[in-house]
């Protein structure tokens, strides 16, 4: 039951993040971009900057803040997937950054240039 609940919580967080970026007038390029190397929750663009977004959601801080779950290993995997996306789309010279959206008890915090 725990994994199923975590998936539901994660999906809710990703929907909230999607809505947040739409309201902030970001161009949404991809949701749940998946390769054999991993997944990036959202790929958005604003002011010519390509932004790879990891969304972490929790309902409590019992196990720490959501942002703390974006470990160095997770960051490495996201970078690999991002590189693959850039190569596939001929965007190797694009200006990019990596953001984290933390959703805690329904409240969103957007952390720019998180890693």
MMTF fields as JSON, N, C-alpha, C and O atoms, coordinates in Angstrom:
{
  "mmtfVersion": "1.0.0",
  "mmtfProducer": "UNKNOWN",
  "numBonds": 459,
  "numAtoms": 460,
  "numGroups": 115,
  "numChains": 1,
  "numModels": 1,
  "chainsPerModel": [1],
  "groupsPerChain": [115],
  "chainIdList": ["A"],
  "bondAtomList": [4, 2, 8, 6, 12, 10, 16, 14, 20, 18, 24, 22, 28, 26, 32, 30, 36, 34, 40, 38, 44, 42, 48, 46, 52, 50, 56, 54, 60, 58, 64, 62, 68, 66, 72, 70, 76, 74, 80, 78, 84, 82, 88, 86, 92, 90, 96, 94, 100, 98, 104, 102, 108, 106, 112, 110, 116, 114, 120, 118, 124, 122, 128, 126, 132, 130, 136, 134, 140, 138, 144, 142, 148, 146, 152, 150, 156, 154, 160, 158, 164, 162, 168, 166, 172, 170, 176, 174, 180, 178, 184, 182, 188, 186, 192, 190, 196, 194, 200, 198, 204, 202, 208, 206, 212, 210, 216, 214, 220, 218, 224, 222, 228, 226, 232, 230, 236, 234, 240, 238, 244, 242, 248, 246, 252, 250, 256, 254, 260, 258, 264, 262, 268, 266, 272, 270, 276, 274, 280, 278, 284, 282, 288, 286, 292, 290, 296, 294, 300, 298, 304, 302, 308, 306, 312, 310, 316, 314, 320, 318, 324, 322, 328, 326, 332, 330, 336, 334, 340, 338, 344, 342, 348, 346, 352, 350, 356, 354, 360, 358, 364, 362, 368, 366, 372, 370, 376, 374, 380, 378, 384, 382, 388, 386, 392, 390, 396, 394, 400, 398, 404, 402, 408, 406, 412, 410, 416, 414, 420, 418, 424, 422, 428, 426, 432, 430, 436, 434, 440, 438, 444, 442, 448, 446, 452, 450, 456, 454],
  "bondOrderList": [1, 1, 1, 1, 1, 1, 1, 1, 1, 1, 1, 1, 1, 1, 1, 1, 1, 1, 1, 1, 1, 1, 1, 1, 1, 1, 1, 1, 1, 1, 1, 1, 1, 1, 1, 1, 1, 1, 1, 1, 1, 1, 1, 1, 1, 1, 1, 1, 1, 1, 1, 1, 1, 1, 1, 1, 1, 1, 1, 1, 1, 1, 1, 1, 1, 1, 1, 1, 1, 1, 1, 1, 1, 1, 1, 1, 1, 1, 1, 1, 1, 1, 1, 1, 1, 1, 1, 1, 1, 1, 1, 1, 1, 1, 1, 1, 1, 1, 1, 1, 1, 1, 1, 1, 1, 1, 1, 1, 1, 1, 1, 1, 1, 1],
  "groupList": [{"groupName": "UNK", "atomNameList": ["N", "CA", "C", "O"], "elementList": ["N", "C", "C", "O"], "formalChargeList": [0, 0, 0, 0], "bondAtomList": [1, 0, 2, 1, 3, 2], "bondOrderList": [1, 1, 2], "singleLetterCode": "X", "chemCompType": "L-PEPTIDE LINKING"}],
  "groupTypeList": [0, 0, 0, 0, 0, 0, 0, 0, 0, 0, 0, 0, 0, 0, 0, 0, 0, 0, 0, 0, 0, 0, 0, 0, 0, 0, 0, 0, 0, 0, 0, 0, 0, 0, 0, 0, 0, 0, 0, 0, 0, 0, 0, 0, 0, 0, 0, 0, 0, 0, 0, 0, 0, 0, 0, 0, 0, 0, 0, 0, 0, 0, 0, 0, 0, 0, 0, 0, 0, 0, 0, 0, 0, 0, 0, 0, 0, 0, 0, 0, 0, 0, 0, 0, 0, 0, 0, 0, 0, 0, 0, 0, 0, 0, 0, 0, 0, 0, 0, 0, 0, 0, 0, 0, 0, 0, 0, 0, 0, 0, 0, 0, 0, 0, 0],
  "groupIdList": [1, 2, 3, 4, 5, 6, 7, 8, 9, 10, 11, 12, 13, 14, 15, 16, 17, 18, 19, 20, 21, 22, 23, 24, 25, 26, 27, 28, 29, 30, 31, 32, 33, 34, 35, 36, 37, 38, 39, 40, 41, 42, 43, 44, 45, 46, 47, 48, 49, 50, 51, 52, 53, 54, 55, 56, 57, 58, 59, 60, 61, 62, 63, 64, 65, 66, 67, 68, 69, 70, 71, 72, 73, 74, 75, 76, 77, 78, 79, 80, 81, 82, 83, 84, 85, 86, 87, 88, 89, 90, 91, 92, 93, 94, 95, 96, 97, 98, 99, 100, 101, 102, 103, 104, 105, 106, 107, 108, 109, 110, 111, 112, 113, 114, 115],
  "secStructList": [7, 2, 2, 2, 2, 2, 2, 2, 2, 2, 2, 2, 2, 2, 2, 2, 2, 2, 2, 2, 2, 2, 2, 6, 6, 7, 3, 3, 3, 3, 3, 3, 3, 3, 3, 6, 6, 3, 3, 3, 3, 3, 3, 3, 3, 3, 6, 6, 3, 3, 3, 3, 3, 3, 3, 3, 3, 3, 1, 7, 1, 6, 6, 7, 7, 4, 4, 4, 4, 1, 7, 2, 2, 2, 2, 2, 2, 2, 2, 2, 2, 2, 2, 2, 2, 2, 2, 2, 6, 6, 7, 6, 6, 1, 7, 3, 3, 3, 3, 3, 3, 3, 3, 3, 6, 6, 3, 3, 3, 3, 3, 6, 6, 7, 7],
  "xCoordList": [0.826, 0.0, 0.864, 0.471, 2.035, 2.899, 3.382, 3.365, 3.821, 4.317, 3.206, 3.428, 2.017, 0.876, 0.542, 0.272, 0.557, 0.268, 1.347, 1.038, 2.615, 3.708, 3.536, 3.802, 3.094, 2.886, 1.772, 1.891, 0.693, -0.419, 0.05, -0.265, 0.802, 1.335, 2.258, 2.176, 3.131, 4.053, 3.324, 3.677, 2.305, 1.524, 0.821, 0.754, 0.301, -0.352, 0.65, 0.343, 1.842, 2.88, 3.264, 3.459, 3.375, 3.73, 2.624, 2.913, 1.369, 0.257, 0.279, 0.045, 0.558, 0.637, 1.786, 1.638, 2.928, 4.078, 3.754, 4.101, 3.09, 2.682, 1.805, 2.032, 0.824, -0.076, 0.69, 0.433, 1.629, 2.451, 3.197, 3.172, 3.861, 4.636, 3.735, 4.111, 2.56, 1.618, 1.188, 1.149, 0.867, 0.436, 1.548, 1.286, 2.799, 3.948, 4.393, 5.405, 3.634, 3.872, 5.145, 5.745, 5.551, 6.642, 6.075, 4.9, 6.896, 6.504, 6.804, 7.949, 5.808, 6.002, 6.317, 5.501, 7.514, 7.978, 7.724, 7.343, 7.936, 7.796, 7.319, 7.658, 6.528, 6.199, 6.614, 6.395, 7.208, 7.666, 8.473, 8.172, 9.507, 10.392, 11.219, 11.988, 11.054, 11.652, 12.561, 12.225, 13.716, 14.625, 15.025, 14.606, 15.833, 16.299, 17.212, 17.453, 17.713, 18.592, 17.827, 18.354, 16.587, 15.819, 14.732, 14.324, 14.272, 13.152, 13.406, 14.048, 12.885, 12.838, 11.363, 10.611, 10.958, 9.537, 8.969, 7.914, 9.666, 9.2, 10.392, 11.474, 10.172, 11.138, 10.361, 9.386, 10.811, 10.112, 11.106, 12.32, 10.561, 11.42, 10.873, 9.664, 11.786, 11.403, 12.562, 13.71, 12.257, 13.262, 14.475, 15.612, 14.228, 15.299, 16.109, 17.071, 15.751, 16.481, 15.69, 14.498, 16.359, 15.769, 15.952, 17.068, 14.859, 14.901, 14.428, 13.315, 15.299, 14.981, 14.545, 15.282, 13.328, 12.715, 12.489, 11.895, 12.969, 12.675, 11.649, 11.846, 10.559, 9.499, 9.563, 9.559, 9.62, 9.614, 8.477, 8.329, 7.676, 6.467, 6.435, 6.752, 6.045, 5.808, 4.651, 4.383, 3.981, 2.863, 3.312, 2.629, 4.465, 5.017, 6.54, 7.115, 7.174, 8.643, 9.208, 10.373, 8.386, 8.817, 10.113, 10.95, 10.275, 11.487, 12.358, 13.164, 12.205, 12.988, 12.21, 11.08, 12.841, 12.226, 12.254, 13.162, 11.27, 11.281, 12.57, 13.086, 13.095, 14.317, 15.5, 16.407, 15.5, 16.606, 16.637, 17.637, 15.553, 15.504, 16.185, 16.341, 16.589, 17.31, 18.797, 19.538, 19.191, 20.556, 21.533, 21.122, 22.808, 23.81, 23.644, 23.875, 23.248, 22.997, 21.826, 21.905, 20.75, 19.576, 19.956, 19.525, 20.753, 21.207, 22.008, 21.832, 22.871, 23.679, 22.773, 22.982, 21.772, 20.843, 20.08, 19.899, 19.639, 18.909, 19.816, 19.376, 21.073, 22.019, 22.208, 22.275, 22.291, 22.444, 21.242, 21.399, 20.047, 18.824, 18.733, 18.34, 19.097, 19.074, 20.03, 19.69, 21.205, 22.187, 21.633, 21.794, 20.981, 20.373, 19.29, 19.198, 18.482, 17.434, 18.054, 17.585, 19.106, 19.766, 20.343, 20.208, 20.977, 21.551, 20.45, 20.549, 19.412, 18.315, 17.636, 17.176, 17.58, 16.866, 17.782, 17.328, 19.064, 20.008, 20.157, 20.273, 20.151, 20.178, 21.424, 21.389, 22.503, 23.698, 24.253, 24.982, 23.925, 24.404, 23.377, 23.582, 22.283, 21.225, 21.68, 22.473, 21.167, 21.383, 20.401, 19.194, 20.927, 20.108, 20.327, 21.328, 19.362, 19.538, 18.697, 17.832, 18.975, 18.269, 17.579, 18.221, 16.259, 15.455, 14.819, 14.678, 14.441, 13.67, 12.401, 12.436, 11.286, 10.035, 9.72, 9.552, 9.646, 9.338, 7.869, 7.424, 7.126, 5.723, 5.6, 5.814, 5.252, 5.126, 3.748, 3.419, 2.967, 1.602, 0.815, 0.075, 0.996, 0.25, 0.837, 0.323, 1.91, 2.546, 3.775, 4.557, 3.932, 5.01, 6.14, 5.917, 7.357, 8.541, 9.385, 9.793, 9.634, 10.415, 11.853, 12.128, 12.745, 14.168, 14.895, 15.09, 15.297, 15.98, 17.466, 18.033, 18.086, 19.503, 19.822, 20.797, 18.996, 19.136, 20.432, 20.998, 20.895, 22.166, 22.766, 23.835],
  "yCoordList": [-1.203, 0.0, 1.259, 2.264, 1.232, 2.402, 2.899, 4.102, 1.971, 2.379, 2.991, 3.966, 2.425, 2.954, 4.358, 5.242, 4.569, 5.892, 6.888, 8.032, 6.455, 7.328, 7.739, 8.887, 6.81, 7.108, 8.14, 9.068, 7.973, 8.924, 10.298, 11.306, 10.343, 11.606, 12.248, 13.452, 11.457, 11.967, 12.52, 13.581, 11.798, 12.266, 13.584, 14.471, 13.709, 14.953, 16.106, 17.188, 15.876, 16.901, 17.324, 18.511, 16.363, 16.682, 17.497, 18.404, 17.181, 17.966, 19.392, 20.34, 19.546, 20.887, 21.678, 22.864, 21.022, 21.685, 22.1, 23.201, 21.217, 21.522, 22.778, 23.688, 22.823, 23.979, 25.243, 26.321, 25.101, 26.234, 26.836, 28.05, 25.984, 26.478, 27.097, 28.09, 26.527, 27.12, 28.509, 29.447, 28.634, 29.931, 30.973, 32.166, 30.509, 31.414, 31.697, 32.362, 31.188, 31.439, 30.785, 31.288, 29.669, 28.873, 28.081, 27.716, 27.818, 26.937, 25.506, 25.184, 24.668, 23.283, 22.439, 22.316, 21.863, 21.09, 19.593, 18.913, 19.094, 17.655, 17.418, 18.162, 16.368, 15.87, 14.41, 13.657, 14.026, 12.645, 12.14, 11.09, 12.903, 12.521, 11.328, 11.429, 10.192, 8.937, 8.337, 8.294, 7.878, 7.105, 5.871, 5.697, 5.023, 3.843, 4.237, 3.434, 5.467, 5.942, 6.487, 6.522, 6.91, 7.489, 8.418, 8.357, 9.284, 10.165, 11.573, 11.767, 12.541, 13.926, 14.287, 14.096, 14.809, 15.072, 16.116, 15.907, 17.226, 18.295, 18.914, 19.061, 19.27, 20.078, 21.295, 21.185, 22.458, 23.704, 24.718, 24.522, 25.8, 26.833, 28.198, 28.43, 29.087, 30.466, 31.377, 31.11, 32.441, 33.432, 32.785, 33.178, 31.794, 31.145, 30.14, 29.575, 29.906, 28.957, 27.66, 27.663, 26.562, 25.238, 24.747, 24.744, 24.336, 24.004, 22.565, 22.195, 21.778, 20.397, 20.407, 20.857, 19.901, 20.042, 18.678, 17.781, 18.543, 17.372, 17.804, 18.798, 17.056, 17.359, 16.328, 15.123, 16.806, 15.928, 16.349, 17.526, 15.374, 15.643, 14.8, 13.611, 15.447, 14.746, 15.416, 16.604, 14.637, 15.209, 15.667, 16.465, 15.163, 15.584, 15.647, 15.24, 16.159, 16.188, 15.047, 15.078, 14.054, 12.917, 12.292, 11.857, 12.249, 11.674, 12.745, 12.441, 13.999, 15.103, 15.901, 15.568, 16.949, 17.797, 17.079, 16.291, 17.347, 16.703, 16.953, 16.044, 18.174, 18.51, 17.636, 17.418, 17.134, 16.293, 14.938, 14.224, 14.581, 13.318, 13.42, 12.412, 14.619, 14.793, 14.646, 15.623, 13.401, 13.052, 13.297, 13.579, 13.19, 13.361, 12.287, 12.551, 11.086, 10.024, 10.408, 10.239, 10.92, 11.343, 12.494, 12.523, 13.428, 14.541, 14.028, 14.504, 13.07, 12.477, 11.852, 12.064, 11.085, 10.444, 11.5, 11.344, 12.559, 13.617, 14.273, 14.567, 14.502, 15.096, 14.196, 14.681, 12.892, 11.953, 12.002, 12.049, 11.991, 12.042, 13.39, 13.447, 14.46, 15.792, 15.854, 16.404, 15.297, 15.277, 14.513, 14.934, 13.393, 12.615, 13.437, 13.417, 14.15, 15.008, 16.091, 16.344, 16.719, 17.784, 17.249, 17.881, 16.096, 15.488, 15.144, 15.471, 14.49, 14.038, 15.205, 15.067, 16.345, 17.498, 18.575, 19.674, 18.259, 19.2, 20.486, 21.574, 20.345, 21.519, 21.576, 22.167, 20.976, 20.915, 22.291, 22.411, 23.32, 24.666, 25.493, 26.683, 24.857, 25.575, 25.963, 25.261, 27.082, 27.485, 26.679, 26.697, 25.981, 25.07, 25.31, 25.89, 24.846, 24.786, 23.646, 23.094, 23.315, 22.239, 22.819, 23.375, 22.677, 23.183, 22.019, 20.918, 22.29, 21.336, 22.043, 23.186, 21.348, 21.834, 20.934, 19.722, 21.565, 20.854, 21.095, 22.238, 20.009, 20.108, 19.465, 18.264, 20.286, 19.805, 20.186, 21.364, 19.184, 19.384, 20.338, 21.201, 20.158, 20.954, 22.319, 23.022, 22.709, 24.011, 23.807, 22.878, 24.698, 24.58, 25.554, 26.726, 25.027, 25.89, 25.541, 24.394, 26.551, 26.382, 26.8, 27.96, 25.849, 26.093, 26.154, 25.13, 27.364, 27.511, 27.223, 27.426, 26.745, 26.387, 25.507, 25.741, 24.5, 23.642, 22.833, 22.536, 22.48, 21.739, 21.934, 21.395],
  "zCoordList": [0.0, 0.0, 0.0, -0.592, 0.65, 0.743, -0.601, -0.862, -1.472, -2.795, -3.627, -4.345, -3.536, -4.282, -3.808, -4.622, -2.505, -1.952, -2.375, -2.709, -2.363, -2.8, -4.263, -4.621, -5.105, -6.523, -6.69, -7.49, -5.931, -5.993, -5.536, -6.169, -4.438, -3.925, -4.951, -5.193, -5.553, -6.565, -7.779, -8.294, -8.233, -9.384, -9.075, -9.926, -7.866, -7.467, -7.488, -7.987, -6.948, -6.951, -8.352, -8.613, -9.261, -10.639, -11.314, -12.095, -11.019, -11.575, -11.041, -11.79, -9.75, -9.165, -9.787, -10.083, -9.985, -10.604, -12.04, -12.467, -12.778, -14.15, -14.163, -14.961, -13.298, -13.22, -12.835, -13.369, -11.907, -11.478, -12.665, -12.867, -13.45, -14.589, -15.657, -16.28, -15.873, -16.826, -16.37, -17.166, -15.088, -14.557, -14.622, -14.778, -14.501, -14.552, -15.987, -16.211, -16.951, -18.388, -18.935, -19.885, -18.336, -18.91, -20.081, -20.075, -21.074, -22.168, -21.726, -21.406, -21.706, -21.263, -22.494, -23.407, -22.499, -23.646, -23.482, -24.434, -22.282, -22.033, -20.603, -19.683, -20.443, -19.107, -19.061, -20.01, -17.96, -17.763, -18.953, -19.522, -19.324, -20.419, -19.953, -18.997, -20.639, -20.187, -21.249, -22.433, -20.793, -21.634, -20.835, -19.691, -21.444, -20.708, -19.537, -18.636, -19.559, -18.49, -17.283, -16.171, -17.509, -16.408, -16.915, -18.075, -16.013, -16.323, -15.794, -14.761, -16.531, -16.056, -15.972, -16.928, -14.828, -14.59, -15.557, -16.154, -15.703, -16.595, -17.31, -16.741, -18.56, -19.297, -19.763, -20.505, -19.314, -19.618, -20.164, -20.106, -20.695, -21.266, -20.874, -20.886, -20.529, -20.233, -20.598, -20.244, -21.299, -21.704, -22.362, -22.104, -23.21, -23.946, -23.14, -23.66, -21.901, -21.053, -20.974, -20.666, -21.254, -21.165, -19.724, -19.203, -19.088, -17.667, -17.463, -17.837, -16.866, -16.512, -15.055, -14.178, -14.805, -13.485, -12.845, -13.444, -11.629, -10.8, -9.758, -9.058, -9.659, -8.703, -7.581, -7.832, -6.359, -5.186, -4.28, -3.949, -3.883, -3.117, -1.852, -1.864, -0.764, 0.495, 1.214, 1.032, 2.025, 2.789, 4.17, 4.811, 4.637, 5.93, 5.813, 4.804, 6.851, 6.886, 7.73, 8.125, 8.0, 8.821, 8.315, 9.106, 7.003, 6.405, 5.764, 4.884, 6.193, 5.668, 4.637, 4.281, 4.176, 3.149, 1.796, 1.531, 0.95, -0.372, -1.147, -1.796, -1.086, -1.844, -1.445, -2.248, -0.215, 0.252, -0.446, -0.37, -1.122, -1.858, -3.221, -3.909, -3.614, -4.882, -4.568, -4.459, -4.43, -4.039, -5.187, -6.312, -4.896, -5.956, -7.024, -8.204, -6.629, -7.609, -8.522, -9.738, -7.938, -8.71, -9.649, -10.802, -9.161, -9.991, -11.191, -12.313, -10.95, -12.016, -13.085, -14.279, -12.652, -13.592, -14.403, -15.611, -13.746, -14.451, -15.49, -16.601, -15.136, -16.092, -17.321, -18.45, -17.086, -18.202, -19.137, -20.357, -18.565, -19.37, -20.101, -21.267, -19.408, -20.024, -21.216, -22.263, -21.053, -22.144, -23.338, -24.484, -23.066, -24.144, -24.855, -26.082, -24.085, -24.656, -25.542, -26.652, -25.039, -25.805, -27.116, -28.164, -27.052, -28.265, -29.263, -30.446, -28.783, -29.641, -30.356, -31.489, -29.687, -30.227, -30.814, -31.13, -30.957, -31.558, -30.756, -31.32, -29.44, -28.559, -27.674, -26.595, -28.115, -27.269, -26.899, -25.914, -27.66, -27.336, -26.554, -26.313, -26.164, -25.446, -24.039, -23.411, -23.565, -22.176, -21.328, -21.572, -20.339, -19.527, -18.045, -17.622, -17.274, -15.829, -15.278, -15.958, -14.038, -13.356, -12.126, -11.235, -12.1, -10.989, -10.245, -10.776, -9.014, -8.22, -7.77, -7.314, -7.907, -7.345, -6.166, -6.301, -5.016, -3.78, -3.462, -3.349, -3.319, -2.935, -1.559, -1.393, -0.586, 0.79, 1.299, 1.441, 1.566, 2.073, 1.163, 1.635, -0.164, -1.137, -1.453, -2.323, -0.76, -1.007, -1.886, -1.68, -2.874, -3.851, -3.528, -3.225, -3.605, -3.579, -4.804, -4.992, -5.629, -6.856, -6.553, -6.247, -6.644, -6.365, -7.704, -8.36, -8.107, -9.39, -9.217, -8.143, -10.298, -10.264, -9.064, -8.349, -8.855, -7.665, -7.677, -6.625, -8.874, -8.975, -10.344, -10.633]
}
